[in-house]
Amino acid sequence: MNQFITPEIKDVLKAVHYRPAVSIIMPFKTKINLHTELRHSLKIAADKVERELIFNYPAEICKLLMQKLLEVIENIDFNTGKKGIVIYVSLVFEKVLYLDIPVEEKVIVDDSFEIRDLVYNTKQLHKYLLLVLSGKETKIYLGNAELLRVELNMPESVYAYVNDAPERVANFSDMSDRKETIMDKFLLNIDNGLNKILNTYKLPLVVLGTERIAGHFKKLTRHAAAVIEYIHGNYEEATLPDLRETASRYIAGWEKLEEKKLLDKLEEAAGANKLAVGIKDVWHEAVGQNGRLLVVEKNFRYAAQHGATQAIIDELVEPFDKFPYIRDAVDDIIEKVLQNGGDIEFVDQDILKDYDHIALVQYY
């Protein structure tokens, strides 16, 4: 299983498919009457679920599931500071997850849980690491919509290394040599501390600092391959919003490069006859457990109906049987790819227009 798959996602993936499965995805809007507004929105969502259950399922199932759903809603924590929430409930499973990125409101009653928003949230949660160097201390952050401080588990102030530096001796021309020695010792320890962080998050690194300090770090670091940009300047007193704004200008360019790399991977797979293109072919390969990398436009959805076999789907057209139809084949594909050890990448709208909005790199 991929490292980005959190224990929460694993729980949802492993949940027994038991129809009906209810997924409620709701944004947390930052207003004064937050609690009242959210409770009202969740009440409306629950009413919608109840109407659909009554229309499609026996009364006893509706009663049991609604009791469970209302109990889950009653125990929601409105003080998490998160930007969205996902509620999963079936007769045999329940889970509430709080998301770090904004989501669109969805209420879905189906035979499996809606997982796309949960995966997208995890993928987008931390997109880069930001290392801020100064003559006094260093700080490192996980960056995306917000900056979250990460502890290096070692002294982050240069003063911790002053007493360890050698005293002035004959081969030091002046005291500036000693300062350089202290700085290098400080930066070497910081670089060592980056080992665990980079191995854990496997994210691009942006380094902020004066030209002199950043230059020293650049010469001695063993993680040059992870650094996508050195930004020169004095950021010692910069606020978190200022730091994020500075980094985001460079991250945008890096994302475009990463997007191109994804397209190159698709072209390479196509050249090796290992690329499925379009929803029907992608579904076929995903069902066959042959998906190594799924690349999909983040807003692409496709309602479908089952074909002659499990590996075949057709476009949903009227009239259709309300029970066997697939509300969003893309979401089901995402689940199948993840369950079989594949990876998911989301891109912006129309990036994959030449691939019918979705493509799957097969194992080879």
C-alpha positions as CSV (number, residue, x, y, z in Angstrom):
1,M,0.0,0.0,0.0
2,N,1.3,3.5,-0.8
3,Q,2.7,5.6,1.9
4,F,0.1,8.4,1.4
5,I,-2.6,6.0,2.3
6,T,-3.4,6.9,5.9
7,P,-4.9,4.5,8.5
8,E,-8.2,6.3,8.0
9,I,-8.2,5.6,4.3
10,K,-7.2,2.0,4.9
11,D,-10.2,1.6,7.2
12,V,-12.6,2.9,4.6
13,L,-11.0,0.7,1.9
14,K,-11.3,-2.4,4.0
15,A,-14.9,-1.7,5.1
16,V,-17.2,-4.5,4.0
17,H,-19.4,-3.3,1.1
18,Y,-22.8,-3.3,2.6
19,R,-25.6,-1.6,0.8
20,P,-26.8,1.0,1.6
21,A,-23.6,2.9,2.3
22,V,-24.0,6.6,3.1
23,S,-21.4,9.2,2.4
24,I,-21.9,12.8,3.5
25,I,-19.2,15.3,2.6
26,M,-19.6,18.7,4.1
27,P,-17.5,21.9,4.1
28,F,-16.8,23.7,7.4
29,K,-17.7,27.3,6.7
30,T,-16.0,29.9,8.9
31,K,-18.8,32.0,10.1
32,I,-19.8,33.3,13.6
33,N,-22.7,30.9,13.8
34,L,-20.6,28.0,12.7
35,H,-22.1,25.3,14.9
36,T,-25.7,26.3,14.2
37,E,-25.1,26.5,10.5
38,L,-23.3,23.2,10.3
39,R,-25.9,21.4,12.3
40,H,-28.6,22.8,10.0
41,S,-26.7,21.7,6.9
42,L,-26.2,18.2,8.4
43,K,-29.9,18.0,9.3
44,I,-30.8,18.8,5.6
45,A,-28.2,16.2,4.5
46,A,-29.7,13.6,6.8
47,D,-33.2,14.3,5.6
48,K,-32.0,13.8,2.0
49,V,-30.5,10.5,3.0
50,E,-33.7,9.4,4.7
51,R,-35.8,10.3,1.6
52,E,-33.6,8.2,-0.6
53,L,-33.6,5.3,1.8
54,I,-37.3,5.3,2.1
55,F,-37.7,5.3,-1.7
56,N,-35.2,2.4,-2.3
57,Y,-35.0,0.2,0.9
58,P,-37.2,-1.6,3.4
59,A,-38.5,0.4,6.3
60,E,-36.5,-1.6,8.9
61,I,-33.2,-0.9,7.2
62,C,-34.1,2.8,6.9
63,K,-34.9,3.0,10.6
64,L,-31.7,1.3,11.7
65,L,-29.4,3.3,9.4
66,M,-31.0,6.6,10.2
67,Q,-30.7,6.0,14.0
68,K,-27.0,5.3,13.4
69,L,-26.5,8.3,11.2
70,L,-28.2,10.7,13.5
71,E,-26.1,9.4,16.5
72,V,-22.9,10.0,14.5
73,I,-24.0,13.6,13.6
74,E,-24.8,14.3,17.2
75,N,-21.3,13.5,18.3
76,I,-19.4,15.5,15.7
77,D,-16.6,17.8,16.9
78,F,-17.2,21.3,15.5
79,N,-14.0,22.7,17.1
80,T,-11.3,20.9,15.1
81,G,-10.3,23.9,13.0
82,K,-10.5,21.7,9.9
83,K,-12.1,22.8,6.5
84,G,-14.3,19.8,5.8
85,I,-15.8,16.6,7.1
86,V,-16.7,13.2,5.7
87,I,-19.2,10.9,7.4
88,Y,-19.3,7.2,6.4
89,V,-22.2,5.1,7.7
90,S,-23.6,1.7,6.8
91,L,-25.2,-0.9,9.0
92,V,-21.8,-2.5,9.6
93,F,-19.4,0.5,9.6
94,E,-19.2,4.1,10.7
95,K,-16.4,6.7,10.6
96,V,-16.0,10.4,10.8
97,L,-13.0,12.1,9.2
98,Y,-12.0,15.8,9.3
99,L,-10.3,17.2,6.2
100,D,-7.7,19.9,5.8
101,I,-8.8,21.2,2.4
102,P,-12.1,22.7,1.3
103,V,-14.7,20.3,-0.2
104,E,-17.9,20.5,-2.0
105,E,-21.1,19.3,-0.3
106,K,-22.2,15.8,-1.4
107,V,-24.7,13.4,-0.1
108,I,-24.4,9.9,-1.6
109,V,-26.3,6.7,-0.9
110,D,-24.8,3.8,-2.8
111,D,-23.3,0.3,-2.4
112,S,-19.9,1.6,-1.5
113,F,-18.4,4.7,0.1
114,E,-17.3,7.8,-1.8
115,I,-13.6,7.9,-1.4
116,R,-12.3,10.4,-4.0
117,D,-12.5,13.5,-1.6
118,L,-10.7,11.6,1.1
119,V,-7.9,10.6,-1.2
120,Y,-7.6,14.0,-2.8
121,N,-7.5,15.6,0.6
122,T,-4.6,13.4,1.6
123,K,-2.7,14.0,-1.7
124,Q,-3.1,17.7,-1.4
125,L,-2.6,18.0,2.3
126,H,1.2,18.5,2.3
127,K,2.7,19.4,-1.1
128,Y,6.1,20.7,-0.2
129,L,8.6,21.3,2.7
130,L,9.8,24.8,3.5
131,L,13.2,25.2,5.2
132,V,13.8,28.7,6.6
133,L,17.4,29.4,7.4
134,S,18.8,32.5,9.3
135,G,21.9,33.4,11.2
136,K,20.1,32.6,14.5
137,E,17.9,29.6,13.9
138,T,16.2,27.3,11.4
139,K,12.6,26.3,11.0
140,I,11.0,23.7,8.7
141,Y,7.3,23.6,7.7
142,L,4.9,21.3,5.8
143,G,3.3,23.6,3.2
144,N,0.0,23.8,1.3
145,A,-3.0,25.8,2.2
146,E,-1.3,26.4,5.6
147,L,2.2,26.0,7.0
148,L,2.6,23.5,9.8
149,R,5.7,23.5,11.9
150,V,7.8,20.3,11.9
151,E,10.2,19.5,14.7
152,L,13.7,18.5,13.7
153,N,14.4,16.7,17.1
154,M,17.7,18.6,17.5
155,P,18.8,22.1,18.5
156,E,17.4,24.6,15.9
157,S,19.3,27.6,17.2
158,V,22.8,28.4,16.1
159,Y,23.8,29.3,19.7
160,A,23.5,25.6,20.7
161,Y,26.6,25.0,18.6
162,V,28.8,27.9,19.7
163,N,30.3,26.2,22.7
164,D,31.1,23.1,20.6
165,A,33.1,25.1,18.1
166,P,36.9,25.0,18.3
167,E,38.6,28.0,19.9
168,R,40.6,30.4,17.8
169,V,43.9,28.8,16.8
170,A,46.8,29.9,14.7
171,N,45.4,28.7,11.4
172,F,42.2,30.8,11.8
173,S,43.0,34.2,10.2
174,D,40.4,36.0,12.3
175,M,37.2,35.4,14.3
176,S,35.1,35.3,11.1
177,D,36.7,31.9,10.4
178,R,35.3,30.7,13.7
179,K,31.8,32.0,12.8
180,E,32.0,30.2,9.5
181,T,32.9,27.0,11.3
182,I,30.0,27.4,13.7
183,M,27.6,28.0,10.8
184,D,28.8,25.0,8.9
185,K,28.4,22.8,12.0
186,F,24.9,24.2,12.5
187,L,23.9,23.6,8.9
188,L,25.4,20.1,8.8
189,N,23.3,19.1,11.8
190,I,20.2,20.6,10.2
191,D,21.0,18.7,7.0
192,N,21.3,15.5,9.1
193,G,17.9,16.2,10.7
194,L,16.3,16.5,7.2
195,N,17.0,12.8,6.6
196,K,14.1,11.5,8.6
197,I,11.7,14.2,7.4
198,L,12.4,13.8,3.7
199,N,12.2,10.0,4.0
200,T,8.9,10.3,5.8
201,Y,7.2,12.9,3.5
202,K,9.1,12.5,0.2
203,L,8.2,16.0,-0.8
204,P,10.1,18.8,-2.7
205,L,12.1,21.1,-0.5
206,V,12.2,24.9,-0.8
207,V,15.0,26.7,1.0
208,L,14.7,30.3,2.2
209,G,17.7,32.3,3.5
210,T,20.2,35.0,2.8
211,E,22.5,34.4,-0.2
212,R,25.4,33.7,2.2
213,I,23.6,31.2,4.4
214,A,21.8,29.5,1.6
215,G,25.1,29.2,-0.3
216,H,26.7,27.5,2.7
217,F,23.8,25.0,2.9
218,K,23.9,24.4,-0.8
219,K,27.6,23.4,-0.7
220,L,27.3,20.9,2.2
221,T,23.8,19.4,1.9
222,R,23.4,15.8,1.0
223,H,19.8,16.4,-0.1
224,A,20.4,18.6,-3.2
225,A,18.1,16.4,-5.3
226,A,15.1,17.2,-3.1
227,V,15.7,21.0,-3.3
228,I,13.6,22.6,-6.1
229,E,14.4,26.2,-5.3
230,Y,16.7,28.4,-3.2
231,I,15.0,31.7,-2.4
232,H,17.4,34.4,-1.2
233,G,16.4,37.0,1.4
234,N,16.1,37.6,5.1
235,Y,13.1,35.8,6.3
236,E,14.0,35.7,10.0
237,E,11.0,37.8,11.0
238,A,8.6,36.8,8.2
239,T,5.1,35.8,9.2
240,L,3.6,32.5,8.2
241,P,1.4,34.1,5.5
242,D,4.4,35.9,4.1
243,L,6.4,32.7,4.0
244,R,3.6,30.8,2.3
245,E,3.1,33.5,-0.3
246,T,6.8,33.6,-1.1
247,A,7.0,29.8,-1.5
248,S,3.8,29.5,-3.5
249,R,5.1,31.5,-6.4
250,Y,7.8,28.9,-7.0
251,I,5.7,25.9,-6.2
252,A,3.3,26.8,-9.0
253,G,6.1,26.5,-11.5
254,W,7.2,23.2,-10.0
255,E,3.7,21.8,-10.2
256,K,3.6,22.6,-13.9
257,L,6.8,20.6,-14.3
258,E,5.4,17.7,-12.3
259,E,2.3,17.8,-14.5
260,K,4.5,17.5,-17.6
261,K,6.3,14.5,-16.0
262,L,3.0,12.8,-15.5
263,L,2.1,13.3,-19.1
264,D,5.5,12.0,-20.1
265,K,4.8,8.9,-18.1
266,L,1.6,8.4,-19.9
267,E,3.3,8.7,-23.3
268,E,6.0,6.3,-22.2
269,A,3.3,3.8,-21.1
270,A,1.5,4.3,-24.4
271,G,4.7,3.5,-26.3
272,A,5.0,0.3,-24.4
273,N,1.3,-0.6,-25.0
274,K,0.7,-0.4,-21.3
275,L,-1.7,2.5,-21.1
276,A,-5.5,2.3,-20.8
277,V,-7.3,5.5,-22.0
278,G,-10.9,6.6,-21.3
279,I,-13.3,5.4,-18.7
280,K,-14.3,2.1,-20.2
281,D,-10.8,0.8,-20.9
282,V,-9.6,2.1,-17.5
283,W,-12.4,0.3,-15.7
284,H,-11.6,-2.9,-17.5
285,E,-7.9,-2.8,-16.4
286,A,-8.7,-1.7,-12.8
287,V,-11.2,-4.5,-12.4
288,G,-8.4,-6.8,-13.7
289,Q,-6.1,-5.5,-10.9
290,N,-3.7,-4.1,-13.5
291,G,-3.5,-0.5,-12.4
292,R,-0.1,0.9,-11.4
293,L,-0.8,4.6,-11.7
294,L,-4.2,6.3,-12.3
295,V,-4.1,9.9,-13.6
296,V,-7.5,11.6,-13.6
297,E,-8.9,15.1,-13.8
298,K,-9.9,16.0,-10.3
299,N,-13.5,17.0,-11.3
300,F,-14.2,14.2,-13.8
301,R,-17.1,12.0,-12.9
302,Y,-19.0,9.3,-14.9
303,A,-22.3,7.7,-14.1
304,A,-22.5,4.2,-15.6
305,Q,-24.3,0.9,-15.7
306,H,-22.8,-2.6,-15.6
307,G,-22.3,-4.4,-18.9
308,A,-22.3,-8.1,-19.8
309,T,-19.5,-8.8,-17.3
310,Q,-18.0,-7.1,-14.3
311,A,-15.1,-5.7,-16.4
312,I,-17.5,-3.9,-18.7
313,I,-19.4,-0.7,-18.1
314,D,-21.6,1.4,-20.3
315,E,-22.8,5.0,-20.2
316,L,-25.9,5.5,-18.1
317,V,-28.9,6.2,-20.2
318,E,-32.6,6.4,-19.4
319,P,-34.4,4.3,-18.5
320,F,-32.0,2.5,-16.1
321,D,-32.4,0.2,-13.1
322,K,-31.8,2.3,-10.0
323,F,-30.1,-0.5,-8.0
324,P,-27.2,-1.8,-10.2
325,Y,-26.1,1.5,-11.7
326,I,-22.8,3.1,-10.7
327,R,-23.1,6.7,-9.5
328,D,-19.5,7.5,-10.2
329,A,-17.3,4.9,-11.9
330,V,-14.2,7.1,-11.3
331,D,-14.6,6.8,-7.6
332,D,-14.9,3.0,-7.9
333,I,-11.8,2.9,-10.1
334,I,-9.8,4.9,-7.5
335,E,-10.8,2.4,-4.8
336,K,-9.9,-0.6,-7.0
337,V,-6.5,0.9,-7.9
338,L,-5.6,1.6,-4.3
339,Q,-6.8,-1.8,-3.1
340,N,-4.3,-3.4,-5.5
341,G,-1.3,-1.2,-4.5
342,G,-1.5,1.4,-7.3
343,D,-1.1,5.1,-7.0
344,I,-3.4,8.1,-7.8
345,E,-2.6,11.5,-9.3
346,F,-5.1,14.3,-9.8
347,V,-4.7,17.0,-12.4
348,D,-6.7,20.0,-13.4
349,Q,-9.6,20.1,-15.8
350,D,-8.7,19.4,-19.5
351,I,-5.1,18.4,-18.8
352,L,-6.1,15.0,-20.0
353,K,-8.4,16.0,-22.8
354,D,-6.4,13.9,-25.2
355,Y,-6.9,10.9,-22.9
356,D,-10.7,11.3,-22.4
357,H,-10.0,12.8,-19.0
358,I,-8.7,9.6,-17.4
359,A,-5.7,7.2,-18.0
360,L,-4.3,4.2,-16.3
361,V,-0.7,3.1,-16.5
362,Q,-0.6,-0.7,-16.3
363,Y,2.0,-2.8,-14.5
364,Y,5.0,-3.6,-16.7
